[in-house]
Amino acid sequence: MWLSKLKKKKTQYILLGIIFTIAIALISLSTIITVVANTFGAEYYKGDSTADLTVITTKPTVVEKSKDWYESKGNEVRNYRKYDNYSISTNFTVNNKDLGIFMGLVMPIDNLENLTFKIEVIEGNSKQKAPLEGEIWIPSTVAESKDLKMGDIAKIIDGNGETIEFKVSAIINDSNQPSTTIGILYTYINEKDRELLKMLPEVKLVTMNTNKGSDNESKDLISYINEPLGGVVLDKSVYIMSATITPILAGGLGLMASVILIGVLLIILRSNIKNNILKEYKSIGIYKSMGYSSKKIRRIYLYGYALVSIIASIIGILISVPISNYMCNIMFKYLGVYTFGLISLGVVSMIFILFNCLVYLNVRGVLKAVNKIKPINAINIGLTSSKEKLKKSIIKNNSSAFPMAINDIFKYKKSNVTILIIFTLTFYISILFLNLSYSMLTIEDNLDKLFGTPKSQLVVTAQADKEDSIKEVKEYLEKDERAEEYYLWNGIGQSKITMDNLKYKLDSTALMAMTFDKFNDEDFSILEGRNPKNENEVSLSKSIMDNNKLSVGDYITINVENTNKEFLITGSYASMMGNQQNLRLTNKVLSGGSNGNIAFVKLRNKDDYNTLKEDILDEFKGVSVDKTYIPLKDTTSSIVEIFVPVSIILLVGILAFAIINIMSIILSTNLDNRKNYGIMKGIGFSSKYIRRRITYRIMSLTILGSIIGLSINMLTARCLFKLALGELDLYSFSFKIIIAFIIATLLLVLLIIYICNRGIKKISTVELIME
């Protein structure tokens, strides 16, 4: 009997199945992304194939102490290796194009199998174990962001001004560079070309593996060294975080949308079952009078919904698998190839079981109403007066299509509230993901908020390997009226400024000190207090403040050039620099008073950018000029690359979910009201009038839903972004795009209504009387 009922209402069940399919596909996709993001990176870095600890330094004493520490650890630390690197930054170009590197290294190697990190050739001769003489290998992170290709010519200018050329012979995936957020460029040449680099500054790379947690051991190593590092100490967790943080955030947003979809889905499901019970109230009563038990009647419905749920779940999961493969390979392409494996199989299996159990429990719960139906009451249904229904009209004495549509909204509150909820949540989630994509695409305009740098329209980068190389540019900017203000940045890392990781809870391996010649709270983001004005003041990132329970007005000890000094905390700010572990100081704290090599310039008129850029490039050799600081922009490229496609896929899925829902509701309503529409035609109402009445009702709910959804979004979206990103205000809102999206959605809904209502024209009064 349940199968015949399924066939009789196949249109309704097919549409419900499509709704289930879309929902389960989105839930499965988001869950796979989240789980894979948490496991793929950890699995890739598992074991001794990659180093647990990496020391990058220019100081021989740090190398010596690192080896002493390794020897003191016995069997706890192993695989000590030391590599010679050479520093390249502004003196490195490809096809005569400056890459804008924050920290660049070139390493001579003879066999990649002897390295304590993974290198995989993805373009070029994969059987080759090292570059040939005169060749260089470039990481895919940089190759993609800078549009570098095989056969390009890389040039390095050494300390004598001599140019060394290398041909790009391979694009590689390198475990030292799992994403652009690491901010360090590693390139590789043949060991026999080492002599060509002898005039470049040397940088040592020390790697080790440990039996204990790499985070704890890195802190112990820094404590043992007990001097400014002249570089950084990185533990494996930094690489894993760099590889997974963006996918985790993207998957988390998808899961949030999925939870909302599940809630909407259950509302639709329960509403659908209740409507079916009401429509078949008399039939259920007749079944009972014939001897059918409530349990047997419930099974008729339960089996039908269970079959739809199971088939839809299987199809939804099958759809999500190739999409998740595609998305995960975008997210982890700098590590390797993701394939659907046992973990993902376990995820979709669990989703299948939980989803169907949830559907079963809800269907069973609603079907308890069947127990209360009595045959005598069911037979009397339809014999009562309709005066009560007539009293529900809001607009009386008016039979025009629009007033009657408004009356229909209030007359059938339950079904219309369901439609309104669907539209409200659809517009809310859709606008949220639309703004997420827009925020990522315009992230370049918010780099100052993301990294704690000043607002500017032009950035000048002078030679990185020359002390205070920005000095001459500074004098030029002081005289040029096109520059309203400028800020000189010295991103000195841990070479001269450090903090005691035993005294303070912080990620000392990533700590980043930023000194500026001056601060202006109008151009520098600040959450609380103000930025430093004097050499004994400091403002700290919110992460350091929160982790150490510090407040504005407290004092903190900072090691500046091997001397511990007390600093007054004047403010806190949000920044991703140094894994959110960074601080701001004035350049006065340094004994030499160096202003570094970067100038952030605020223009009086943004249109002056091109002319000022050309003048600076003509005046100074060896400098680069851009609208933003390129290394920081490059750091965000992988974030944009992941967030935008995920947001678009979720947006399309949510819209499809809403559209199929509306189709289901309209078709079901029209089917249930065939007799009413036939009567209306019999007393003189036209098909056009009936279609207009339905259109006005659905469009009124759609417009109201868009207004409510947009209003909720404007109130909550920025807070959600800050909550997800740790107070970083990166939310961008384009009113034009949102309005265009809402208008496009309204037109799409209008088209769906038109298509679904075409069948009303075929309803014949004569046929209904014969029925």
N, C-alpha and C positions, 0 to 999 in steps of 0.2 A: 504493500500500500504506500509506503514511504517513497518508493521509486516512482510510482505513478504520479504522486503529488509533485515530485521533483521535475518530472517531464511536463506536467501541467503548467508549472510556474518556472519553466526553464530560463526565460528572459530575466526574471528577477534574480534567480540564483546565479546565472552567468555574470550579471553585472556585479553581484555581491562577491563572486569569486574573483573578478578582476580587481575589485577594491582590496580584497585580501592579498592578492598577488603583489600589487604595487606596495602595499604596506610591509609585507614580509620581505620583499626585495630590498627596500630601504633599510629596514631593521637589520637584515643579514649583512648588507654592505657596510653599514656603519660599525657594526660589532666586529666584523672581520678586520676592518681597518684599525680599530682601536686595539684589538688583541694582537694583531701582527705588529703594530707599532711598538708594543711593549715586549715582544719576543724576538722579532727578526734581528734588531740591532744587537741585543744581548747574545743571541746565538752566533751572529757573525763575528763578534769580538771574543767569543768563548775560547778558553785555553791559551796555549803559548804561541799560537800563530800570530798574535798581536801582543805588543808589550803592555804590561799593566802600568808602568811608569815611564814617562818620557821627560827628560831634562833638556831644555834648549837654552844654551848660555854662550856668552862671549868671554866668560871669565875662567881661566885655567884652574883657579882655586876651587871653584864650584865643581868642576869636573873631578878634581882630586878628592874632594870631600864626598862626592857621590860614590866614588869607588871605595873609599874607606867605609862608608855606611854599608855598602853592599857586602863588603868582606866581613863586617861586624855582625851581619845578620845570619851567617851560616847557611843552613839549608832553607831558611824562610824566604830568601831572595835568590834568584838564579838568572841565568841567561844575560849576564852583563855584556852589553855591546856599546862601542863608541864609534860614532861616524863623524867624518869631517864634512862640514857644509860650508858654503860661502854665501854671504849676504848679497842679495839683489833686491832692489825696490825700484827707485826712480831711474836706475841705470839699466833696466831690463825692458826691452820692447819686442813686439812681434809684428812683422811687416811695418816697422817704423811707427807703430802705435803704442803709446804708453798705456800699460794695463792698470795703472793706479793701484799698486800693491801696497798694502799696509805692512806686511812682513813677508819677504820673499827669500827662499833658500834654493840653492842648486847643490845637488849631491852627486859626486862621482860614485858609480857602482860597477861591479864586474859580473855579478850574478844575483838576480832578484830572489833566488831561492835561499840565499844566505841571510836575507834580511829578517828582522824581527817585526816586520809589518807586512801586510798583504798588498801586492801590486798585481793588477790584472790588466793585460792589454786588451782593450775593447775595439780599437781601430789600429791597424798595423799588423805586423807579423807577430802573432800570438805565441809562436814557438821560440822567439828571440828572448834570451835571458837578460839582456842589457842593451842599451843603445850602442850603435856602432860609433866609431870615431867621427866627430863632426855632427853627431845627431843629438837631439834632446827629446825627452818624453814630457808631455804636458798633461796635467790632470783634467779629467772631464768636467769637473766643477768650473774651472776657468775657461776651458775650451768652449763650453756651451754659452756661458754668460758673455764671453768676449768674441764669439763667433770665430774661433781659431780652427784651422783645418790642417790636415796632413799636407806636408810639403811647404808650410809657411816658414819664413825665416825669422829666427829669434836672434836678437843682438844683445850682448852684454858689454857695457863700457867699464873697463877696469880702473884702478886707481891712477894709472898713468894716462888715462884718456884714450887708451887703445880699444878698438871695437873687436869683439870676438863673436863670430857668427856660428849658429847651429841650425840645422834643418830639423823641423818637427817631423819625427818618424813614427810616433805613436801617441794615441790618446789613451790614457789609463784611468782605471779606478784605483784609488789609493786609500787604505784604511786610515791614513793620517788626515785625510780630507773627505769625510763622509758627507759634508754639505758645505755650502758657502758660508755658513755661520761660524766656522772655525776661524776664518780670517788669516790663515797662514798658507802661503803657496809653497809647495814642494815641487821642484822639477829635478830631472835626473839626466846625467850625461855619462859617457863612458869613462871608466877609471883612467884610461890613457890620456884623457884630456885634462886631467887634474892640473898639470903644469900651466895650462892657459889661464887658470883662475888664481894664481898665487898672489896677484896684486889686489885681490878683493878681500874685504874683512872676513875673518874666519869665525864660524859659529859651530860649536860642538853639539852633537846630538847623542845623548846617553839614554839607552833603553834597558829595562829590567822587567822580569816577571816576579810575582810574589804569591805566596800561599794565602796571605791574609787579604782583607779588603783593600783595594788600591787607594781608596779615599783616605783611610786611616794611615796607610804607609806613606802616602805623599806628604801628609802633614808631619809625620815623624821625620821624613827625609829633609823637609824644609827646616824643621827645628834643629836637626843635626848640622845642616849647612850653616845656619845662624849668621848669614850675611846677605846683603842685596844680591839677588840671583843673576843679574845681568841678562835676564831672559825670563823663562817661565818653567814651572814644573806642572806637567799635565798627567792626570791619571785617566785610566780607561773610561771611567764614568763620564768624563767630559765629551769624549768621542761618541759614546752611546747616546748621551743626551742631545748632542748636536744632530745626530742622525734621526732621532725619534721625536723630539719635542713638537715639531710642526705636525707630523702625522697624528700624534696623540691629541693635539688640540683640534685638528680637523675631524678626527673620529669622534671626539667628545661632543662637538657641536652636532654631528650627525646623530649621535645617540640621543641628544637632547630633543632633536626634531622627531626621532623615532618614538620616544616615550610619549610625546604629544600625539603622534599619529595613532599609537595604540589606544590612548584615551579616547580619541575621536572614533576610532574603529569600534570600540566596545559600545560607545553611545549609539552608533549606527546599527550595530548588530542587535542590541537590546530593543531599539526602537522598531527595527524590522520585525522581530519576533512578536512584540506586543501588537503591532498592527495586523500581523497575520492571525493572531489569536482573536482579535476583535472582529476581523473580517469573517472568520470562520467560527464565530461564537455559536451560531445556531447549529452548524455542522457538528461541532464538538458535542453539543447537547444531544443531538440525534444519535451520534456514535455511542454515547453513554447509555442512552435509552435502549440501544440494541445490545448492550451487555459488554461493551468495550470498557476496560478499566482506565483510570487516569494514567497509570504507568505505561500502558500500551499505546495510548494516544500521544503521550510525551515522546515515546520512542520514534513515532512517525516523523516528528519534527527534528528530534535529536540526530537521527541517522542522516537526514538530508543535510543539515548544517555541518555535521561532522565530515561528510564526504566532500562538501565544498571546501571546507577548511583544509583538509588533508591535501586535496589536489592542488588548491591554490598555493599552499605552503611549498609543495614540491616544485611547482613552476616558478614561484618567486625566488626560491633558493637557487634553482638552476640559472635564472636570469642574473642573480647577484654574483655568481662565481666568476664569469668572464669579466664583469665590470670591476670586481674587486681585484682580479689579477692585473687588469689594466691600471687601476689606480695605485696599487701597491708597487707596481714596477715603475711608476712615475716617482713615487715617494722614496724608493730605495734604489734607484738606478745607479747611484754612485757607490753602492755597496755590492750589488750583484743582481741576479735574476730571482724574482720571487715566483714560486709555483705553489699551486693549491696543494697543501699537504695534510698531515694527520691533525695538526693543531686546528687548521681552518675547518677540516671535516668535523672535528669535535665541536667547534663553535656552531656550525650550521645544524648539526644534529641536536644540540642542546636548544637552539632557537626553535627548531621544528617541534620538539617535545613540549617546551614551555608555552609556545604560542598556541598549539592545539589544546593543551590542558586549560589554558586561559579561556579559549573559546568554549570549550566543553563546560567549564564551571559556570560561565556566564549564561550560556544557553540553558543549562539545567536549572539555574537559579530563576530565570525569567519564566520557564515552563511550569514552575510550581503554581502559577495562576490557573493552570488547567484543572488542578484539584478542586478549585472553588466553584467551577462551573457546574450548575445543576440543570438537568434536562428541562424542567418546567420553566426556569428563568430564561433559558436559551430560546425556547419556543416562542416566548412572549416578546423577544427582541424585535423591534421594528413596528410594534403595534401602538406604541405610545405617541402622544402628540408631539409635533415638532415646534411648538410655541417657544420652548426653552431655547432651541437653536436660533430662532429668529431674534430673540432678545439679545443675542451676543453681537449683533451688528453694531459697529462703532459709528459708521456713517449711514444714516437712515434716509429713506425716501429718495434714494439716488441709485439708479441701475446702470450708470455708466461703468465702463470697464475698470478704470483706475480706482474709484471708490469701492467697487465690489472686490477688487484685488486686496485693498487694505482690510476690508471686512474679512476676507478669507484668511489673512495673516492672523487675525485675532480669533477667528472662529476655530481654526485648526492650529492651536498654539504649539502643541507638542512637536508636530512634524516641522513646523516653521522655525521653532527654536533650534531644532537639530540642524536645519539648513543654515541658520545664522551662525551657529557655533562652527560649522564646517568652514564657512567663508571667513569668519573672523580669524580662526587659527591659520587658515591657508594664507591669508594676506599678511598676518603677523610673521609667520615663519618665512614666507617668500621674500618679504621686504627685508627681513633680518639677513637672509643669505645673499640677497641682492646687494645690500649695503656692505656685507662682508667682502664680497668680490670687489666692489667699488673701493673699499678701504685698502684692500691689498694692491689693487691696480694703481692707486694714488699714494702708496706708502712713501714714495720718494718725497712727497710734500710734508711728511711727518717724521723724517729721519731725526730731526732735532728732538722730538718727543721720545722717539724710540731709543736713542743713544745718549741723550742728555747733552747734546751739542747745541750751540746757539742757533737761532733763526738766521738764515742768510739767503742771499740770492746768487752768490758767487763764492767759490772756494779756490784759493791759490795753494798749490802744493809745491814746495821747493825741495831741494835734495835732502833725502832722509839721512844720508851718511855724513852730512856736514853739520857741525854744531851751529845752532842759531842761524840756519840758512835763510830764514824768512826776514832777517833784519833789513835788508835792502828793500824788499817789497813793502815792508812796514813804512819805511820813510817815503816811498812813492805814494802809498795810500793816504798818508797824512796830508799830502798836498793836493790830491785829486778830489775835486768837489763832487764827483759822481758817487763817491763812497761816503754814505752817511755815518757809518760806524764799522769797525772791524774788531775781531777778537782773535788773538794769537793763541793757538792750541799746541800744547806739548804733551802728547800722549806717551808718557814715559814708562808705563807699566811698572814692573818691579825692579827695574835696573837701579833706581835711586830711592824709591819710596816703597816701604813695606809695612805690614802690621803683624803683630805677634799672634799667630793662629792658636797658640796655647792659651793666651789671655782672652782672646776674642773668638767667638764662633763665626767663622767665615770661610769661604772657599778661597783659601790663600793661593791655590794654584792658578786662579783666574783673576785675582785682584788687579784692578786697573786704576791707576792714579792719573787724573787729568788736571793739568795746570793751565790756567789762562792768564793773560796779562791783566784782565779786568772782567767783572761780571755786571750784568744788568738784568734784574729780575723780570724785566719786560721781554727780553730776548732769550732768557734761559728758563726752562720749565722748572717749577718749584711746587712741591706739595704742601710744605709747612716751613715757616720761618723765612729765611733769606739766604742768599749765597754769600760766601766769604768776601770780606773787603780788605782784611789785614792778613799778614803772613802767619799769624797764630790762630787763624780761623779755618774751619772746614765745613763743607756740607757733604752728607753721606747719602748713598743710595738707600731707598726704603728697605731693601732686603737686609742690609747690614744693620740698620736701625732696629728693625723688627726682630731679627735673630738674636740681637744682643740686648734687647729691651732698653734701648737708648732713647733719650728725648732731647729735643732742642734745649740748649743751655747746659747740657752735660759736657764733661771733658773726656777726651780720648787720646791715647798714646799712639803716635805714629813715628816710625823710624825713617828719618830723612837723611840720606847720605851717611849712614852708619851711626846716627845720633838719635836717641829717643827724645821726642819733644811732645809736650802737652798742647792739644788744640781744642779750642772751644767749638762745639757743634752749633752752627748757626741755622742749619736747615736740612731738609731731606727732599729728595726728588726721585722720580721713577726713571730707570734706564736699564737697557739690556746689555750694556757694555760690560765686558768681563764677567759674563754669566750673572748679571745683576749685582756684582760685587765691585763697586767703584766709588770713587770719592773725588771731590773738586777742591782744588787749592789754588792760591794765587802763585804766579811764577816767582814771586819774591822769596818763597821758601827755599829755592835752589840757590846754592852759593854763587854759581856763575850767572844767575839771572837769565838763563837761556829761554827764548821764546819759542823754541822748536822750529818746525818747518811748515806749519799750516796756518793759513789765515782765513777765517770765515768773515765774509764781507756783506754788510747790509747796504743795499743800494737805495739812493733817494728815489730813483725811478727804475723799475724793473726792466724797462726797455733799453737801458744803458748797458745791459749785460754784454751784448756782442761787441760793442765798440771798446769797452773797458778790457774785455778779454783779449782782443787783438792788440791793444796798446801794451798790455802787460807781457804778452808773448813776444812782442817786438823788442821790448825793453830788456827782458831778462831771459837768459838761456838756461835750459835745464829745469824749467818749471812747467807745471801743467795747470790749466784753469778749467773748471767745470761748474755746473750749477749746484752740484752736490759733491760731497767727499766720496769719491768713487768706491774705495774699499768698504765703506758703510753701506752704500747702495748695493754693491755686489753681495754683501752678507745677507740681504733680504731677498735676493733673487729666487732662492730655493723655497722660501716661504710663500712667495707669490705663485710660483709654479705649482705648488701643492694645493693651496687654499682655493684658488680660482676654479679649477676643474671640479673639485669636490663640491664646492658651493653650487656650481651650475647643475651638476648631476642631481643633487638633492633638490634644487629649485624645480627642475623639470619633473622629478618624481612626485613632489608635493602637488604641483599643478595638475598632473595627470590624476593623482588621487582625488583631488577636489572635483575635477571635471567628470570623472566616471561616477562619483557620488551623486552629482547633480543630475546626470543622465539617468541614473538608477531611480532617483526620487521622482523625476518628471514622468518617466515611462510608467513607473508603478502607479503613480497618482492618476495618470490618464487611463490606465487599464482599469483601475478600481472605479473610476468615475464615468465609464462608457455610458452607463445607463443614465446618469445625471445629464451628461452632455447631449444624449439623445432626446431627453425630455426638454432640455433648453432649446434644442433645434426645433422640436415640435411646437413650442409656444412662440417661436419667431426669432430666437437669437441665432445669429450667423456663426459659422466656423471661425471667421475672422475675429468676431467679438470674443469668443471663448479663448482663442489663442492670445489675443491682447491681454485678457484678464490674467492668464497664466504668466505671460511675459512680464507684466507690471509687478506681479507678486514676487517672482524670482529676482527680477532686477532690483526691486526695492530692497530685498534682503541682501543682495550682493553689494549694493552701494553702501548700505548700513554696515555690513561686515567689513568692507574696505576702510570705512571711516574709523570703526572701532579698532580694527587691526593696526591701522597706521598710528592711531593715537597711543595704543599700548606700546607699539614699537618705539615711538619717540620718547616715551617715558622710561622705558626699560633697557633699550638696546645699548646705549652708551655704558650703562652700569654693568651689563652682562659682559661687554668687551673688556672693561676694566677689571672685572672679577676674574676673567679668564687669563688676562695678560698682566696681572699684578699692578694695577693702577696706571698702566700705560694707556694714555688717551689717544688711540689710533683710529677711533671711529670717525668715518667720513660719511656725510649724508648729502646726496644729490637730489634735491626736490624735483628737478626736471625729470630725472631718470625714474623716480618713484611714480610721479604722475603719469609718465608715458607707460610704465608697467601696469598701473591700475587701469588706464584707459584700454590698453591692449587686452587685459584680462576680462574687462567688462564686455568688449566686443566679442571675445571668444565665447564667453558665457551666453551672450545674445545669439551667437551662431548655433550653439548647442541647443538652446531653447527652440530656435526655429526648426532645426532638424528633428528634434524629439516631438514637436507639436504638429508635424506634417500629417500624422495619422488621424488627427481629429477631423480633417476634411472628409475622410472616408466613412465616418460614423453615420449610419443610416437609421433614422427613426423607425422606419418600417421594419427593418431587420431586427431591431431591439424588441419591437412589439411581438414579432413572430417568435423570438427567443423566449 
